[in-house]
Amino acid sequence: MQFTSILAMLVVGAVAGWLSGKIMEGRGFGLIGNIIVGIVGAFLAGLIFPALGFAVGGGVFSSIFFATIGAIILLFLIGLVKK
């Protein structure tokens, strides 16, 4: 894996984690936590959406969109477990 792809993954993860924290009413975990939530959310979206028949397109904006949706799902599940 090249440095630029790792950097892009971290940026997409950070943006997706930050957006999901804002959408889910302040459930963010700080910068490092948001990056982790965004990356795990992107992985989760990469598993869920193709199984449902949705195509995950290429590009930065679609990556951020799908990673944000996956991170929202992840934050929702974390909220269920915490309660």
C-alpha positions as CSV (number, residue, x, y, z in Angstrom):
1,M,0.0,0.0,0.0
2,Q,1.4,3.4,-1.0
3,F,1.7,6.3,1.3
4,T,-0.9,8.3,-0.6
5,S,-3.5,5.6,-0.3
6,I,-2.9,5.4,3.4
7,L,-3.2,9.2,3.7
8,A,-6.4,9.2,1.6
9,M,-7.9,6.4,3.8
10,L,-7.1,8.4,6.9
11,V,-8.6,11.6,5.5
12,V,-11.7,9.8,4.3
13,G,-12.0,8.1,7.7
14,A,-11.6,11.3,9.6
15,V,-14.2,13.2,7.5
16,A,-16.6,10.3,7.7
17,G,-16.1,9.9,11.5
18,W,-16.6,13.6,12.0
19,L,-19.7,13.7,9.9
20,S,-21.2,10.7,11.6
21,G,-20.5,12.3,15.0
22,K,-22.3,15.4,13.9
23,I,-25.2,13.5,12.5
24,M,-25.6,11.2,15.5
25,E,-25.8,14.1,17.9
26,G,-22.4,14.5,19.3
27,R,-21.3,10.9,19.5
28,G,-17.8,11.7,18.2
29,F,-14.7,10.2,19.8
30,G,-12.1,12.9,19.1
31,L,-9.7,12.9,16.1
32,I,-8.2,9.5,16.4
33,G,-11.5,7.9,17.5
34,N,-13.2,9.5,14.5
35,I,-10.6,8.2,12.1
36,I,-11.0,4.7,13.6
37,V,-14.9,4.9,13.5
38,G,-14.7,6.2,9.9
39,I,-12.4,3.4,8.7
40,V,-14.4,0.7,10.4
41,G,-17.6,2.3,9.1
42,A,-16.1,2.3,5.5
43,F,-15.3,-1.4,6.0
44,L,-18.8,-2.1,7.3
45,A,-20.3,-0.2,4.4
46,G,-18.1,-2.2,2.0
47,L,-19.6,-5.4,3.4
48,I,-23.3,-4.3,3.7
49,F,-24.0,-2.3,0.5
50,P,-22.8,-4.8,-2.1
51,A,-24.8,-7.5,-0.2
52,L,-27.9,-5.3,-0.6
53,G,-27.2,-4.7,-4.3
54,F,-25.9,-1.1,-4.0
55,A,-22.8,-0.3,-6.0
56,V,-20.1,1.6,-4.2
57,G,-18.7,3.9,-6.9
58,G,-15.3,5.3,-7.1
59,G,-14.2,8.8,-6.1
60,V,-13.6,10.7,-2.9
61,F,-17.1,11.9,-2.4
62,S,-18.8,8.6,-2.8
63,S,-16.1,7.1,-0.5
64,I,-16.9,9.7,2.1
65,F,-20.7,9.2,1.6
66,F,-20.6,5.4,2.0
67,A,-18.0,5.6,4.9
68,T,-20.2,8.1,6.7
69,I,-23.3,5.8,6.4
70,G,-21.2,2.9,7.6
71,A,-19.9,5.0,10.5
72,I,-23.5,6.1,11.4
73,I,-24.5,2.4,11.5
74,L,-21.5,1.6,13.7
75,L,-22.3,4.5,16.1
76,F,-25.9,3.4,16.3
77,L,-24.8,-0.2,17.2
78,I,-22.3,1.2,19.8
79,G,-25.1,3.2,21.3
80,L,-27.3,0.1,21.6
81,V,-24.5,-1.8,23.3
82,K,-23.8,1.0,25.7
83,K,-27.4,1.1,26.9
